[in-house]
Amino acid sequence: MPEHSLYLRPRTDPPLASLLQDAPFLHALCDALGSPLNVLLPEVVAANADRFRSVYRRHHLAGRVYFAHKANRSSALVRRLAACDPGVVGIDVASLGELRHALSCGFTGDRVMATGPKDPEFLWLAARVAATVNVDSPGELERLADIVRTHGLGRVDVLARLSEFEADGAYAGPATRMLSRRSRFGTPVAEADGLWKALERHREHVDLAGVSYHVDTTALEEKARALERCVLVMDECRSRGLAPRAVDIGGGFGVGYVADAGEWERWTTALSEAVLGARPPLTWRGHGYGLRNEGGTVRGTAALYPAHRPLAGPDYLESLLTTPAPVLGRSPATLLLEHLDDLHVEPGRALVDQCGLSLAKVVDVRPTGDDPRRHLVRLAMNAGDMSLEEHGVLVDPVLLPRRGDGDRTGGEAVGVYLVGNLCLEADLITRRLVYLPRLPCAGDLLAFVNTAGYAMDFHAHRAQRQPTARTVAVTAQDGAWRWCPDEDYWPLSEPQGVPS
């Protein structure tokens, strides 16, 4: 298989594609602010929120799109979402720090969903600002009710997070057996009676606003089954005198990182061949990403994100809402309308799709020693600064030469290993042999595309006192790019930032 066919070229949509074409601007940013550098496009997150809302409009559904804040630490993204329609866009916070950040960026408490593990301080502030609390267990509900009662706070809206949708009640029998997928979060449906009783006991302090779930899978059928079960659970709650109004289906809508399906299929096939020894290795020291050779047979499961996903983001939500549910036989969208239930979603990665990139300067290029065709490219960045691979995402960076393409010779693909700036053998930006259109030189930039979701700051650290990436917000105004530090971006009508 020729090497040029093993590209995994990134999907780039406007305006991110236009930004990548302005190499002088990106070089100037990196020269001024250092490497690594994160670049964000706040307007894109608002456009993504509207794309999710367009699915709601098609199905005549009410409810909110809550941004899962943990996907990115940016202030610019949160402020831009705070400026969206307050009735349809909210924010999901999973810590006291995220809650405080959301409030400081313009979100009011009634637009906030508090999720994740919660300490007393987190619960107190969530209750104080009238956020909706997504309770994980009867014990957490008891602690919340005690805080509300002790401090004389008003009633707090809660969602009851459910999990482990075992066959019970209307779902008895193997033909209709529900999910048995385990989770460390949520109350198993079979044990939810204790949760409903706790809600009944604490009516003066908490109000059941709905139920929620997050199923860790990309399988549409499993998610449709869980959504259907939640709609029926809502009816059971109403029969107990409770008044839930919404089903929150969490996140997991996905992103397509690689532009071409054929490239993804060719690379994954070649990985299996390399594991078997049928072709040269594709990875550092023969790493198999979970695959192994046992007597001439490939065993194991590749621990990789499906980098080419034709169905992702709002399109995935559309398919979920139109997939017939197994028991009642109607689509989730129809069930929600029939039962007058709202729908909440909590996209993280999908809401910041195409919102940003991470830049790294090439510091050194040298042969690997064992193969003159292979090179080590050392970057002013480490694996914590750009952690796509930590999440199993494999995609090529875009080479931005210091000078124009005419300053380069040759046109054949070259295989390189991207290594970081830490004094550790394990500091590889990616263990995959990356194919670039030409060998880079010191001073060139590599642009890692679509890193705003869980990659540009999720694992960032200051090991060995190396600098962490600064983050800038970029907007297009009057035919030019303008930039400002992330913390200085505000969604105002007048031009902001420094022109290119």
N, C-alpha and C positions, 0 to 999 in steps of 0.2 A: 504494500500500500504506500503510495507516495506521501511524503511528509506534509505537503501542502494540503492534503485532504484531511489532516488531523487538526485543523483549526477548530476552535470553539468561539467563533466571533460573537460579540455581544449584540443583543437587540438594543437599538437606540432609536427613540422617537423624538420628534420636535417637542420642546426646544433644546433638549439635551444634545441631540445630534448637531444642531447648529453651534452650540457651545464648544463641542469637541473639534469643530472645524476651525475654530479661532485659536490655533496653537500659540501665536504670539501673546495673546491676552493671558492664556493659562500659564505660559512661561513667566510672564511678568508678575503674575500673582505669586508663583512659587519663589521667584527671586526675591520678592519683597517680604514674604511671610514665612518662608522656609518649607522644608519637606520633612514629613508628609503634610499634606494640606487637603482638607475636606471642602468641597464646593457644593452648595445647595441652591435649588431653584424653588423658592417658596410658593410661587404661583402654581406650580405643578401639583402640589398637595391639595390645593383648593379645587383644581380641575378634576383630580382623582375622586375627591369627595362628591363632586357633582355627578361623576359617572356612576358611582354607587347609587346616588339618589335617583338617577334616571331609571334604574331598575325598579325602585319603589314606585315611581310615577307610572311606569308601564303596568304595574299590577295593582295600582290604586291602594298601596299600603302606606300606613303611617309608622313612625318610629324614628330612631336616631342612628346615625353612623358615628360610633365612638372610636376615635383614634387611639390605638394601643401605644401609649407614650413610651413604653420600654424599648420600642424599636429604634428610637433615636433621642439623643439628649438635647437637640437643637431648641433654642428659643424662637428662632425665626419661623420654623414650621408650626410650632404651637400657637404663636401669635397670629399667623396667617389663618389658621383654622378657627381661632377665637373670633376672627372677623367674619366668618361665614354665618349663615342663617342660624340663630341660636335654637330654633325649633327643630332643626334637622341634623346638626353637627355637634357632637360632644367629645369628651376625652375620657379615656380609661386609664386610671392611674393605679400603680401597683406598689406604692410606697409612700411614706410621709413626705419624702423629698420630692417625688413627682407631683403629689397633690399641691404642695407649696409652690412648686414651679408653675403648674397649670394656673393656679389662682393669680400668680404674679404676672402671667402673660395675658390675662384678660378674660379667662373663663370664670363664670360665676358658678357657685356651688351646685345649682340645680342642673348644670350641664355636665356634671362630673359623675363618673362611675368609679367607685373604689373597689378594686379587685385584689387578688393575690393574698399572701400571708399578711396579717394585720396585727400590729402591736397596739397597746392601749392608746398611745399618742396619735397614731394614724386613725383609729376609730373615733377618738374624741374630736379631732379637727374635721373629719368627714361629717360627723353628726352636727357639729357646730355650724358648718357652712351649708347644711341641707343637701349634701351629696347623696346619691343612691349607693347603698352598700350591697355589694354582691357577696352574700354570706356563704361561707364554705361548709359550715357544720352547725348543728344545734348549739355546741359550746360557744362558737363565735357569736351566734345570735344572742345567747344569754349575756355574754360580755358586753355586747353593744347595748342591749336593753338596760343593763345595769348602769352603764355610763350615761345614757339618756336620762334615766331616773335620778341618779345621784346628782347630776349637774343641772337638772331642770331644763333640759333641752327639748325642743319640739319633736313631734313624731318624725321618725326617719323612714324614708322609703327603702325597702330592701328587695333584692332579688334572691331567690333560693337556687343556689347552684346544685344541679343534679349530675349524677354519674352512674356508671354501671347499670345500664338499662336492661336488666335481666327480664326474662319472660315472667310476667305476672298479670293477673286480671285479664283484661281484654287481649293480652298478648300470649296467653297460654298455648302450648302446643308447638311442635318443632317447625311447622310450616310458617309460623309467625314469630319465631323466637327473635327477641331483640338483641341488642348489643351486649356483649360481656366484656368489652374492653375496659380494663382497669385504669384508674387514674388516682394520683395522690391528692387530687383536688375534688371537692364536691361531696355531696351526700348520696350514697347509692339509693336508687329509686325504691328498692325493697325495704330500706330503713328510713324512708322519708316521713313516716307517720310521727316520729318523735319531733321532727322539725315543724310539722303542721301544728302539733299540740303546743310547742313552744311559741309559735306565732300567735296562737289563740290566747295563751296566757299573758302575752305582752302586747295586747292590742293597743293599750294606751300609749305605748312608746315606739312601736314599729308598725309599719304598714306594708303588707305584701304587694309589691308593685308588679311582680311577675316571677318567672322561673328562667333559668339559664343553663347552658351546657357548653362545653367545648370538647369535641371529639377529635383526638389527635390522629387524623387520617385524611387522605385526599379522596376517599371513596364516597361518591355522591349518595349511594343507596344507604350507607350507614348514617350519614347526616340527615337524610330525609326521614329515616325511621326515628331518629332521636327527636327531630322537630315535631313529627306527628305525635309521639308519646308525650312531649311537653304540652302540646295543645290539649290533649286529653287530661293531663295532670291539672292544667288550669281549670278545667270543668270540675274536677274532683275538689279542688280548693274552693271553688264558688259554692259547691254544695255544703261546705263546712262554714259558710258565712264569710269567707275571705273574698277579696275583690281584686285579684291579679289582672293586669292589663296588657302585659307584654311578654314576649318570648325573646330572650337574648341568645343568639346562636354562636357567639364568640367570633373567633377569627379563622385563620387557616385557608384563606382564599387563594393564596399563592401568587407567584410572579414568574413570568417567562424570562429567563436571563439570556439564553442562547437564541440567536435569530433563526437559525436553520435547523430543522428537524433532522435532515440527513447528516449534518455534521455531528450532532449529538449521538445518533445511532451508530455512525462509523466509529466514533471515539470509544463508546462503550463496548462495541464489538472488538475493537483493537485491544482494549484493556483485558478482556477475557483471553484473547490470543497471546498477549504478553505474559499473563499469569501462567498459561500453559507452556510457555517457552517457544511458541510458534513464530514469534517475532521479537525484535529487540525490546527491552523494557521501555515503558512509557512514563516511569516514575522514578523518583530518587530511591536508590537501593531496592528496587523491585517492590515497592509498597503496592498492595493490592486493593486498597480502599474497602477491605472486608472480604475480598475474594482470595481464594487460595487453591493451590494445585494439590489434589490428593489422587495420586496414581494415574495421572493423565486426565482427570476430570475436574472441572471447576466446581468448587464447593463454596458455600457461604453466600452472603447477600451484600451487594454493593451498598455501602453507607453513603449514598449520594443523593442530593436533592435532584428531582427531575428538572434539569436546567432548561430544557425546551418544554414549555407547557402552553399548548395552543388554547387551553381553557383555564383562565386564571383571572383573579381580580373580580370586577363586576360581571364578567361573562360567566365565571364560576357560580356566582350568586344567582344569576339568571337561570342557569341549568339546575341548581339546587331547588329553586322555587317551582320549577316546572317538572321535576322528576316525581312520578306518581309514588305516593307513600304506600307501604305494603298492606296495611289493614283496611283503612277506609277507602283506599283506591283512588284518592283525589290528590292533586298536587298540593304541596305545602302552601303555595300562594292562595289557593282556593280555600284551604282549611283555615288559614289566618283570617281571611275575609268573612267566612261563614261564622266564625266564632268571635268576630269583632276584636281580634287581638292585634296589637302593634308588634312590629319586628325591630329588634335592635341587633346591630352587628358591631364587631370590634376588630376591624382590620388594622394590622400594623404594617407588615412588609408590603401588602398590596396597596395601602394608602400612600406610601412613599415611593412607589414604583416610578422610576425615571426621574426622581427628585434630586439626584446628586451623583457625584463621583469623588474618588479619592486619588490625589496626585502624589507620585513619588519620583524623586530625582535619581537617575542612574549615577552611581558613584564609581563603580569599577566593573570591568568586563574581563574575564580571563577563561582560558580553556579549563575543562574539568580535570585534565591530567590523564584520565584513562581513555578518553575518546576526543581527538582533536576537533571533531565536528560539534561537540557539545560544549557549552560555555556556562559559567556561573555569572549571573548578573546581580551585583550587590546594589541594593537600593537604600536610600535614606528613609527607611521605614522598617518596622518589624511586623511579625505576624499578628500582634495585638492591635496594630493600627488599621489593618485591613483584613478582617477575619471572615471573608466569604467561605474559605475552605473549612473553617471551624463549624460551619453550618452545612457542609457537604456540597457547597455550590462551586462548580467548576466553570470558568468562563475566561476567555483571553482578555488581557489588558490591551488598550489601544496605545500604540507607539506614537509619541509626539516628538519628532526630532528637534534639536535645538535650532538647526537651520532647515531650509526647505528640502523636499524629497530629492531635488537635483544634487544635493551634496552627498548622497549615498550611492554606493556602487552595488551592483548585483540585484537580482530580483527573486532569488530562491528563498523559500522558507528556511529558517534556522531554528533549531531546538535549543532552548535555554532553560536553566533552572534559576528561579528567582529567590534570592536569599536576602535575609534581613540584616539589621545593624547591631544585633545582639551577639555577644561572644558565647553562642550556644550552637551546637551542631543541629539542634532541632528547630532553629529559627529559620524556617522556610516559609516564604509567603504562600507558596503552593508546592506540594510534593509532586505535582504533575510536571512533566516536560512540556513547557509552553512553547508554542510555535509562533514566531514573530516574522513579519514579512522581510525583515533584514536584521542584521546584528546591530544592537543599539551601541551608542557611544556614551562615555561619561558626559553628563550635562543634559542628555535627553530626558524626557519625562515619559513615564508610563501612567496612563489614566485607567484606573479600575472603575468600570461603569456600573451604575445602579447599586451603590453601596449604602444608600441611606437607610435601608432596612436591616438592622442588626449587625452590620459589618463595619461601619466607619468609626463607631465609638463604643460598641457593646463590650469589647474585651480590651479596650485601650488601657495602658498602664505606663508607669515611669521606670520600668526596670533599667538598671545600669545608668540611671539618670538621663536616658535618652529623651528628647523632647516628644511630647504627644502632639498630635495634629491640631493646628488651629482650624477653625471652621469659619467660612465666609458665606454670606448670602448674596446671590447674583440675580439681577433682574435685567430684562431687555427694555430699554427706553430710547425712543427716537433713533433707532437703528444702531445703538451702541450698547455694550454691556456696562452695567454699573455694579459695583460691589461695596459691601460694608462688612465689618465683623458681625458674626451671627447674632451676638448679643445686642447689637445696635440696630437691627432691622425692626421696623415697625410698619404695619400694613396701612400706610397713609397714601393719599392720592398724589402728593407732590413727590418729585424725584428724590431718591435717597442714594447715598453712597458716592463713590468716586467713579467717574466715567473712564472707560478704557481708552 
